[in-house]
Amino acid sequence: PALELDMQAAGATFQDAESVVDGTLVSSRAWPDHPAWMREFLTVLRAKAPVT
């Protein structure tokens, strides 16, 4: 949230959510959101590199 204005100035769209997925990019607001971020990251990773 502290970088919201900087992100918007750079052309990004800020979402106030635990995790945001855009293609293969997974981001979050700050360290308290790491559990949600990790769940989404693993979902994307499994979709792109399934274990065989």
MIKOLSE-106417 format. One line per field, with one value per residue: x, y, z of N, C-alpha, C, O in turn; residue in three letters. Coordinates in steps of 0.001 Angstrom, whole numbers, plus 500000, padded with zeros to 6 digits. Each point is the difference from the previous one (the first is absolute). Last residue first. Example, Ala and Ser with C-alpha at 12.3 -4.5 7.8 and 13.67 -1.06 7.14 Angstrom:
n_xx	[512850 / 499781];
n_yy	[497750 / 493172];
n_zz	[507080 / 499761];
ca_xx	[500820 / 499110];
ca_yy	[501190 / 501190];
ca_zz	[500060 / 500000];
c_xx	[499230 / 500900];
c_yy	[501090 / 501200];
c_zz	[500730 / 500000];
o_xx	[500509 / 501036];
o_yy	[501108 / 499981];
o_zz	[500169 / 500665];
aa	[SER / ALA];
***
This chain:
n_xx	[505718 / 498814 / 500630 / 499178 / 496829 / 495812 / 501566 / 501338 / 496228 / 498139 / 502819 / 499710 / 496122 / 500461 / 502917 / 498117 / 497440 / 502737 / 502368 / 498619 / 502361 / 504442 / 498598 / 497830 / 498870 / 499441 / 502583 / 498905 / 500631 / 494708 / 498713 / 496592 / 501258 / 497619 / 499626 / 496196 / 497520 / 503069 / 500633 / 503511 / 503342 / 503576 / 503805 / 497783 / 497431 / 502841 / 501147 / 496481 / 499538 / 503036 / 499006 / 497121];
n_yy	[464880 / 506647 / 505456 / 505415 / 504027 / 500380 / 500636 / 505153 / 503671 / 499851 / 502068 / 505437 / 501816 / 499715 / 503786 / 505024 / 500665 / 500673 / 505108 / 505317 / 503701 / 503753 / 504700 / 501828 / 495701 / 495921 / 497505 / 498479 / 497576 / 501960 / 503860 / 500007 / 501007 / 500216 / 501770 / 504592 / 504381 / 502372 / 503935 / 500500 / 503830 / 502160 / 503975 / 503305 / 496955 / 497949 / 502975 / 500627 / 496205 / 498431 / 498838 / 494832];
n_zz	[487162 / 501433 / 498010 / 499313 / 497883 / 504243 / 505631 / 502467 / 502384 / 505389 / 504581 / 502098 / 503872 / 505780 / 503212 / 502299 / 505113 / 505092 / 501881 / 502804 / 504223 / 498030 / 496260 / 496381 / 495879 / 495564 / 495190 / 494147 / 495857 / 497251 / 501901 / 505514 / 505979 / 505754 / 504170 / 498934 / 497927 / 494759 / 495225 / 495223 / 496482 / 497758 / 502881 / 504451 / 504320 / 504614 / 504801 / 504563 / 504472 / 505016 / 505834 / 500996];
ca_xx	[499595 / 500853 / 499397 / 501010 / 501037 / 499374 / 499487 / 501139 / 500547 / 498970 / 500060 / 501236 / 499794 / 498974 / 500624 / 500878 / 499124 / 499298 / 500808 / 499231 / 498907 / 500327 / 501115 / 500213 / 499206 / 500489 / 499225 / 500462 / 500901 / 500778 / 499887 / 500638 / 499460 / 500843 / 501081 / 499616 / 500205 / 498884 / 500187 / 498718 / 499459 / 499052 / 500746 / 500770 / 499065 / 499586 / 501135 / 500108 / 498866 / 500484 / 500851 / 499202];
ca_yy	[498790 / 498888 / 498915 / 498932 / 500195 / 500071 / 498662 / 499124 / 500390 / 499693 / 498556 / 499709 / 500377 / 499116 / 498706 / 500123 / 500076 / 498719 / 498917 / 499299 / 499261 / 498692 / 500039 / 501326 / 500228 / 501027 / 499941 / 500917 / 499263 / 499058 / 500541 / 499205 / 500336 / 499606 / 499169 / 498617 / 499793 / 499269 / 499514 / 500047 / 498766 / 499373 / 499185 / 500936 / 500619 / 498983 / 499765 / 501160 / 500092 / 500270 / 501184 / 501212];
ca_zz	[499282 / 500428 / 500773 / 500078 / 498988 / 498673 / 499644 / 499736 / 498688 / 499008 / 499756 / 499274 / 498600 / 499429 / 499733 / 498840 / 498820 / 499819 / 499423 / 498971 / 500642 / 500572 / 500958 / 500589 / 501202 / 500914 / 501233 / 501035 / 500883 / 499212 / 498645 / 498955 / 498687 / 498872 / 500539 / 500218 / 501428 / 500598 / 501362 / 500687 / 500558 / 499089 / 499035 / 499172 / 499063 / 499030 / 499095 / 499105 / 499078 / 498638 / 500044 / 500000];
c_xx	[500551 / 499507 / 501011 / 499448 / 501021 / 501048 / 499374 / 499531 / 501145 / 500515 / 498953 / 500091 / 501229 / 499789 / 498990 / 500595 / 500835 / 499092 / 499262 / 500751 / 499151 / 498844 / 500166 / 501250 / 500378 / 499071 / 500584 / 499063 / 500587 / 500857 / 500887 / 499720 / 500792 / 499268 / 500958 / 501199 / 499492 / 500333 / 498733 / 500202 / 498616 / 499393 / 499073 / 500782 / 500723 / 499062 / 499637 / 501157 / 500144 / 498874 / 500483 / 500839];
c_yy	[498772 / 498746 / 498903 / 498846 / 498871 / 500083 / 499987 / 498605 / 499063 / 500307 / 499556 / 498518 / 499689 / 500298 / 499014 / 498639 / 500086 / 499989 / 498668 / 498812 / 499195 / 499315 / 498625 / 500065 / 501355 / 500115 / 501034 / 499927 / 500882 / 499158 / 499133 / 500644 / 499206 / 500330 / 499540 / 499215 / 498607 / 499728 / 499298 / 499370 / 500238 / 498707 / 499264 / 499250 / 500969 / 500595 / 498991 / 499835 / 501157 / 500181 / 500392 / 501275];
c_zz	[500652 / 499295 / 500332 / 500826 / 499966 / 498898 / 498607 / 499577 / 499628 / 498591 / 498990 / 499678 / 499152 / 498523 / 499412 / 499625 / 498726 / 498763 / 499884 / 499398 / 499004 / 500724 / 500628 / 500856 / 500579 / 501207 / 500949 / 501197 / 501098 / 500922 / 499116 / 498648 / 498972 / 498707 / 498918 / 500529 / 500359 / 501456 / 500474 / 501368 / 500600 / 500503 / 499035 / 498919 / 499075 / 498960 / 498923 / 499012 / 499021 / 498988 / 498605 / 500000];
o_xx	[499759 / 498806 / 500925 / 500442 / 500586 / 499802 / 500105 / 500530 / 500077 / 499842 / 500253 / 500341 / 499875 / 499947 / 500339 / 500042 / 499668 / 499987 / 500170 / 499518 / 499282 / 499965 / 499240 / 500799 / 500916 / 498882 / 501201 / 498792 / 500842 / 499484 / 501204 / 498850 / 501231 / 498771 / 501216 / 501145 / 498889 / 501055 / 498895 / 500377 / 499604 / 499257 / 500468 / 500255 / 499675 / 500144 / 500363 / 499876 / 499825 / 500259 / 500330 / 499576];
o_yy	[498889 / 499700 / 499726 / 499775 / 499721 / 499459 / 499012 / 499431 / 499540 / 499192 / 499077 / 499629 / 499530 / 499079 / 499241 / 499640 / 499380 / 499025 / 499325 / 499393 / 499083 / 498770 / 499081 / 500926 / 500665 / 499486 / 499987 / 500197 / 499549 / 499246 / 500233 / 500276 / 499996 / 499971 / 499996 / 500408 / 499849 / 499442 / 500518 / 498832 / 501136 / 499344 / 499304 / 500542 / 500085 / 499733 / 500169 / 500365 / 499806 / 500083 / 501162 / 501023];
o_zz	[499528 / 500016 / 499235 / 501127 / 498954 / 498912 / 499274 / 499046 / 498860 / 499085 / 499225 / 498877 / 498868 / 499184 / 499093 / 498824 / 498990 / 499249 / 498985 / 499044 / 500400 / 499992 / 499698 / 499854 / 499515 / 500003 / 500270 / 499866 / 500777 / 500825 / 499887 / 499656 / 500017 / 499928 / 500195 / 499810 / 500510 / 500302 / 499842 / 500096 / 500260 / 499269 / 499099 / 498925 / 498816 / 498807 / 498836 / 498832 / 498797 / 498799 / 499762 / 499463];
aa	[THR / VAL / PRO / ALA / LYS / ALA / ARG / LEU / VAL / THR / LEU / PHE / GLU / ARG / MET / TRP / ALA / PRO / HIS / ASP / PRO / TRP / ALA / ARG / SER / SER / VAL / LEU / THR / GLY / ASP / VAL / VAL / SER / GLU / ALA / ASP / GLN / PHE / THR / ALA / GLY / ALA / ALA / GLN / MET / ASP / LEU / GLU / LEU / ALA / PRO];
***
